[in-house]
Amino acid sequence: MRTIHELTDAYRRGETTPSEATDAYLSRIAKLDDKVGAYITVTADHARSAAEASDRRYREGRPLGPLDVFCTRGVRTTCASKILESFVPPYDATVVDRLAKAGAVMLGKSNMDEFAMGSSTEHSALRVTRNPWDLTRVPGGSSGGPAAAVAAGLAAGGLGTDTGGSIRQPAAFCGVVGLKPTYGRVSRYGLVAFASSLDHPGPFGLDVTDTARLLGAIAGHDPMDATSIDAPVPDYTAGLEQGVRGLRLGVPDEYFTKGMDAEVEAAVRVAIDVLKGLGATLERVSLPATPHALATYYVIAPAEASSNLARYDGVKYGLRVPGHDLIDMESKTRAAGFGAEVKRRIMLGTYVLSTGYYDAYYGQAQKVRTLVRRDFDAAFARVDLIVAPTTPNVAFRHGEKADPIAMYLNDVFTIPADMSGVPGVSVPCGFTASGLPIGLQLIGRALDEATVLRAARAYERATDWHTRRPELA
């Protein structure tokens, strides 16, 4: 399993070609994905064609500097839902287009929780995805497919979305690097919306360098996205090796809570000490609204989901179940097309937006969201980065968290950064005694992904957790 930057260097030296690497990945997918279940659709012909074009560019001396929730022209985009099982978009998402222009080869569309609503990828309507480190356990979610694919060597990199932790949490569970950029740093055009004010597209990589390269390829202003930030995009790889000497790291009291896995806490504490040993200074900080962020999220996100998913009514595209009139057809279509978790969130969102309850629930939740954002502002007035666990526990067994509340608690440490729009990354920082990965989370100021990645790389360089790979027969 090679990183993207190792493969790129090998192409330039003539040791291998994009076509040879693509064939190797497709062969590994054919051999192992029945066990892992990372992919919904494998685009073998598309991949080979794109790889051959890359071959030609390398031969001619002009090389160019890859989830199912992103629209891909001519390739079905399902959101892991029966309601979109046969949907084929007529256009590419901006991130897909930018990766293609950067020379990336799309191997396929990976699995996820239906419409990105979940923390385990158990809510996919199409297949089960398993954690490559232990096939009896979940890969996390909602972007469990790309995280599992990267960890298992079924892709060199991946794309996901982070609405409440759906990149960082599966990255932690699968032992890879996952980055949630600043809200608006990466275009949402062509992303099938879950919660529009919370959705953050971002990359997965085997290491920080790959993740930085992928971010550089997809970041930047997009006039097709009204929420896109018009700000310069730095070279995220340029400052990766600067280290953390002189950086001030905040350790939040609220992220080390009663009930979290003791092995997770111990590994993260050791990782923080490593960063201190590398020259960073540590300071205790408080983010007092954090305990309220989870409940607030589960008002705001379902409200926005209720609005966004109203478009799936059987009229224009996707599944249609016949009925004796329009209302009957829409009701039958949505009943058959949406899974239990999606229905739960639509109903909750519709309730909190309804007359008589809007101010009591949705309006109050937006006020608490402001308090969460102000907590980060106050902390970043004193420190450069916040360092914390990514998750309170490691990957759990399939079916272990059937209670929705128990499932939602997996995102308690990731949701606040989504609600505030600030960037965060998860990097591997250890393993439990049973061999399951643990993630360290670094959170930075808005638009300061460079410092987040720099600190993550400093930790990565000082340890070897990111070099470990699962053994799959």
WONORNOR-V513893 format. One line per field, one symbol per residue. ss: DSSP state (a for helix, b for strand, c for the rest). psi: psi as a letter, one per 20 degrees, with the letter a starting at -180 (. if undefined). Layout:
BEGIN
ss: ???
psi: ???
END
This chain:
BEGIN
ss: cccaaaaaaaaaaccccaaaaaaaaaaaaaaaaaaaccbbbbcaaaaaaaaaaaaaaaaccccccccccbcbccbbcccccaaacccbcccccaaaaaaaaccccccbbbcccaaaccccccccccccccbccbccbccccccaaaaaaaacccccbbbbbbcccccaaaaaaaccbbbbcccccbccccbccccccccbbbbbbccaaaaaaaaaaabccccccccccccccccccccaaacccccbbbbbaaaccccccaaaaaaaaaaaaaaaacccbbbbbccccaaaaaaaaaaaaaaaaaaaaaaccccccccccccccaaaaaaaaaaaaccaaaaaaaaaaaaacccccaaaaaaaaaaaaaaaaaaaaaaaccccbbbbbcccccccbccccccaaaaaaaacccaaaaaacccbbbbbbbbcccccbbbbbbbbccccaaaaaaaaaaaaaaccaaacccccc
psi: oqrghggghhghijhrrhgggghgghghghhiihggkhqgppmgggghghhhhhgghghjklqp..rjippopipqohkkqhhkhjpoqjrqqghgghgghjjqpohaprrrqpkknrjijijpihrppqphhoiirqjrrilhghghgghikjqhrrqaqohjjighghgghikappporqpihppjpipopfohjipoqrqqrhrhgghgggghhiqqqoiioijppnqqoroiihjhjiajpiqpppophijnqpiqphhggggggghhhghghiiqqqpprpmhighihghggjggghghggghihinjjghraqppqriagggggghghhhhqrggggghgggghgiiqpiighhfgghhhghhhhgghggghgiihrhqpprqgqiraprqpihmhphghghihjhihghhghijqqqqpqpjaqrhjkpqqqpppprqpjlhghghghhhggghirjhiiqqqop.
END
